[in-house]
Amino acid sequence: MATLAVLGLGNMGSALAHCLLKAGYSVCVWNRTSEKTKSFAKVGAVICASPEDAVAASEFVIVCIKSHKETIDLISGLSVSLKEKTICDMSTGDTSDADSLVSFLSEKNADYMLGMINAYPSGIGSSDTTILTVGSAGTWDRYGEVIRSLGGKSAQIGEKPAALAALFAGLFTVRQGFMFGMIYGALVCQKAGVPMQVYADQLPATIKLVNDYYDLFARTVPTEDYDDAEASLKVYALAQEDALKTCVSLNAPADFIRIMHDRTKAAWEDGYGDKQLTSLVKHMTEAC
């Protein structure tokens, strides 16, 4: 069984290290502040005084700090050779940061894996948790079992580092779009004098529709079949216009709904009115 290292013992890094130890792996740990390593000595981890020691002792090195840029700074300062090591960065960054990290590791003759964790620290080790990765050829064959011990539904989606950053941005937009929708909805209701508890009590019924939206998206976007709309794009545009007018009349922030309305109205004007709302993916792609 491979010897692993975890560099960075914040909330997520600690969760990863504990999970690997529980799964029976030999784990070396390092953290900038040594205080956080003390509890790991009690559960069988090898405590390393420096990142060099941890990397030297390990084949597969998980880095869990703030960003790809900080990972480059950390790794570039090491005196130990990275040849035949696999560096798995669980930190974050945009597409250019990911490309820079992979380029740097390639220059050091190291294999790479970048991971996107779709869970809170409390979810690490769950059979339902997903960690999506990109990596050098062969890395998933060697270490996919390690990643699946951290999240049972984990998978590799390819080799291109930019793909993972793009997927993170896309999924993050979905989550944040939902949260901002609730926030903006609360603002307009407050302006109209609707008690927040009344508003909150109605959200579960609205949330149930999210599954229907997902079904529509999954049925139409991958196949680009946007015909036979039960509720057409122009129907949504008219509803969005009503919502926009309400926000404006109540002097409530309207920028969120205005973005949706403007995009939908533009597609309608370009001949998409009778198609599915999801045809906006095609319309906006063509407009880019």
C-alpha positions in Angstrom: 0.0 0.0 0.0 1.4 3.4 -1.0 2.7 5.8 1.5 0.8 9.1 1.4 1.3 12.6 2.6 -1.1 15.4 3.5 0.4 18.9 3.4 -2.0 21.4 5.1 -4.1 20.5 8.1 -6.9 23.1 8.1 -10.4 21.8 8.5 -10.5 20.0 5.1 -6.9 18.8 5.2 -7.4 17.4 8.6 -10.6 15.6 7.5 -8.6 14.1 4.5 -5.8 12.9 6.7 -8.1 11.4 9.3 -10.1 9.6 6.6 -6.9 8.1 5.0 -5.6 6.9 8.4 -9.0 5.3 9.2 -8.8 3.5 5.8 -5.5 2.0 6.8 -3.1 4.0 4.8 0.4 5.1 6.0 0.1 8.9 6.2 2.7 11.5 6.7 1.4 14.9 7.7 2.8 18.4 7.8 1.4 21.8 8.7 2.9 25.3 8.8 1.9 25.5 12.5 3.0 22.3 14.2 0.3 22.6 16.9 -2.2 21.1 14.5 -0.1 17.9 14.0 -0.1 16.8 17.7 -3.5 15.1 17.5 -2.4 13.1 14.5 0.5 11.5 16.3 -2.0 9.9 18.6 -3.8 8.2 15.7 -0.8 6.8 13.9 0.3 9.5 11.5 3.9 10.2 10.8 4.6 13.8 11.9 7.0 15.6 9.6 8.9 18.6 10.6 9.1 20.0 7.0 7.3 19.6 3.7 10.5 18.1 2.3 10.4 15.3 4.8 6.8 14.5 4.0 7.3 14.6 0.2 10.5 12.5 0.4 8.7 9.8 2.4 5.7 9.6 0.1 4.7 8.5 -3.4 1.4 10.4 -3.4 1.2 13.9 -1.9 -2.1 15.6 -1.2 -1.8 19.4 -0.9 -4.7 21.1 0.8 -3.9 24.8 1.3 -5.5 28.0 0.0 -4.8 28.1 -3.8 -2.8 26.6 -6.7 -0.5 29.7 -6.5 0.3 28.9 -2.9 0.9 25.3 -3.8 3.5 26.4 -6.5 5.2 28.6 -3.8 5.3 25.7 -1.4 6.5 23.1 -3.9 9.0 25.4 -5.6 10.8 25.9 -2.2 11.5 22.2 -1.7 14.9 20.8 -2.1 13.7 17.2 -2.5 13.3 15.7 -6.0 9.7 15.4 -7.3 10.6 12.8 -9.9 8.2 9.8 -9.8 6.0 11.6 -7.2 2.4 12.4 -7.8 1.3 15.8 -6.4 -2.5 15.9 -5.8 -3.6 19.5 -5.3 -6.9 19.9 -3.5 -6.6 23.6 -3.4 -8.5 26.1 -5.6 -7.7 28.4 -8.5 -8.8 29.5 -11.9 -7.9 27.9 -15.3 -4.7 29.8 -15.7 -3.6 28.9 -12.1 -4.3 25.2 -12.8 -2.3 25.4 -16.1 0.6 27.0 -14.3 0.7 24.4 -11.6 0.6 21.5 -14.0 3.3 23.2 -16.2 5.5 23.6 -13.1 5.0 20.0 -12.0 5.8 18.8 -15.5 9.1 20.7 -15.4 9.9 18.9 -12.1 9.2 15.5 -13.7 6.3 15.0 -11.3 2.8 13.6 -12.2 -0.1 15.7 -11.2 -3.7 15.3 -10.0 -6.0 18.2 -9.3 -9.1 17.5 -7.2 -12.4 19.4 -6.6 -14.1 18.4 -3.4 -17.9 18.6 -3.5 -18.4 18.3 0.2 -17.8 20.0 3.6 -15.1 18.4 5.8 -17.8 16.4 7.6 -18.6 14.7 4.4 -15.2 13.3 3.7 -15.2 9.5 3.7 -18.9 9.3 2.8 -20.1 6.9 0.1 -22.1 9.8 -1.4 -19.3 12.3 -1.5 -17.8 13.2 -4.9 -14.2 14.4 -5.5 -13.7 15.1 -9.2 -10.2 15.0 -10.5 -8.0 15.6 -13.6 -4.6 14.0 -13.8 -1.6 12.8 -15.7 -2.2 9.6 -17.7 -2.1 6.6 -15.3 -2.6 8.5 -12.1 -6.2 7.5 -11.6 -5.2 3.8 -12.2 -2.6 4.1 -9.4 -4.4 6.3 -6.9 -8.1 6.3 -7.8 -8.7 3.9 -4.9 -7.2 6.5 -2.5 -9.5 9.2 -3.8 -12.6 6.9 -3.6 -11.7 6.2 0.0 -12.2 10.0 0.6 -15.5 10.1 -1.4 -17.3 7.0 -2.7 -18.6 8.7 -5.9 -15.3 10.2 -6.9 -14.2 10.0 -10.5 -11.6 11.3 -13.0 -12.9 13.5 -15.8 -9.8 13.8 -17.9 -6.3 15.2 -18.1 -6.9 18.9 -18.9 -6.5 21.0 -15.8 -8.7 23.8 -17.2 -11.6 21.4 -17.3 -11.7 21.0 -13.5 -11.6 24.8 -12.9 -14.4 25.3 -15.5 -16.5 22.6 -13.9 -16.0 24.2 -10.4 -17.1 27.5 -11.8 -20.2 25.9 -13.4 -21.3 24.0 -10.3 -20.5 26.9 -8.0 -22.7 29.1 -10.2 -25.6 26.7 -9.8 -25.3 26.7 -6.0 -24.7 30.4 -5.6 -27.5 31.2 -8.2 -29.9 29.3 -6.0 -28.7 31.1 -2.8 -28.8 34.5 -4.5 -32.3 33.7 -5.8 -33.5 33.2 -2.2 -31.7 36.3 -1.1 -33.1 38.5 -3.8 -36.5 37.0 -3.3 -36.3 37.9 0.4 -35.5 41.5 -0.5 -38.5 42.0 -2.7 -40.8 40.4 -0.2 -39.5 42.6 2.5 -40.2 45.6 0.4 -43.8 44.4 0.0 -44.2 43.8 3.7 -44.3 40.0 3.5 -43.1 38.5 6.8 -39.8 36.6 6.3 -41.2 33.5 8.0 -44.1 33.4 5.5 -41.5 33.6 2.7 -39.3 31.0 4.2 -42.2 28.6 4.7 -43.0 28.7 1.0 -39.5 27.9 -0.1 -39.8 24.1 0.2 -42.6 23.9 -2.3 -40.5 26.0 -4.7 -37.4 23.9 -4.1 -39.3 20.8 -5.3 -39.5 22.4 -8.7 -35.7 22.4 -8.9 -35.8 18.7 -9.6 -38.1 19.3 -12.5 -35.7 22.0 -13.8 -32.8 19.5 -13.5 -34.8 16.8 -15.4 -35.6 19.3 -18.2 -31.9 20.4 -18.4 -30.6 16.8 -18.4 -33.1 15.8 -21.1 -32.5 18.7 -23.4 -29.0 20.2 -23.1 -26.8 17.1 -23.8 -28.9 16.2 -26.8 -29.6 19.9 -27.9 -33.3 18.9 -28.3 -35.1 22.1 -27.4 -38.4 21.6 -29.3 -41.8 20.6 -27.9 -41.6 22.9 -24.9 -44.3 22.5 -22.3 -43.5 26.0 -21.1 -41.7 27.9 -23.8 -38.9 30.4 -23.5 -41.2 33.3 -24.3 -43.5 32.2 -21.4 -40.6 32.4 -19.0 -39.6 35.8 -20.5 -43.0 37.2 -19.8 -43.0 35.9 -16.2 -39.5 37.3 -15.7 -40.8 40.7 -17.0 -43.6 40.7 -14.5 -41.1 39.8 -11.7 -38.7 42.6 -12.9 -41.5 45.2 -13.0 -42.5 44.2 -9.4 -39.0 44.6 -8.2 -38.7 48.0 -9.8 -42.0 49.2 -8.6 -41.1 48.3 -5.0 -37.6 49.8 -5.3 -36.1 46.4 -4.6 -32.7 45.4 -6.1 -33.5 44.1 -9.5 -30.1 43.3 -11.1 -30.4 39.5 -10.6 -33.8 39.1 -12.3 -32.8 41.7 -14.9 -29.9 39.5 -16.1 -32.3 36.6 -16.5 -34.9 38.7 -18.3 -32.4 40.3 -20.7 -30.8 37.0 -21.7 -34.2 35.4 -22.2 -35.7 38.3 -24.1 -32.7 38.5 -26.4 -33.1 34.8 -27.3 -36.8 35.3 -27.9 -36.0 38.1 -30.3 -33.5 35.9 -32.1 -36.2 33.2 -32.8 -36.0 31.0 -29.7 -39.3 32.0 -28.3 -41.1 28.6 -28.8 -38.1 26.5 -27.7 -37.3 25.2 -24.2 -35.8 27.8 -21.8 -32.7 25.6 -21.7 -32.0 26.6 -25.3 -30.4 29.6 -23.8 -27.3 27.5 -23.5 -27.1 27.3 -27.3 -28.1 30.9 -27.8 -25.5 32.3 -25.5 -22.8 29.9 -26.8 -23.5 31.2 -30.3 -23.4 34.8 -29.1 -19.9 34.4 -27.4 
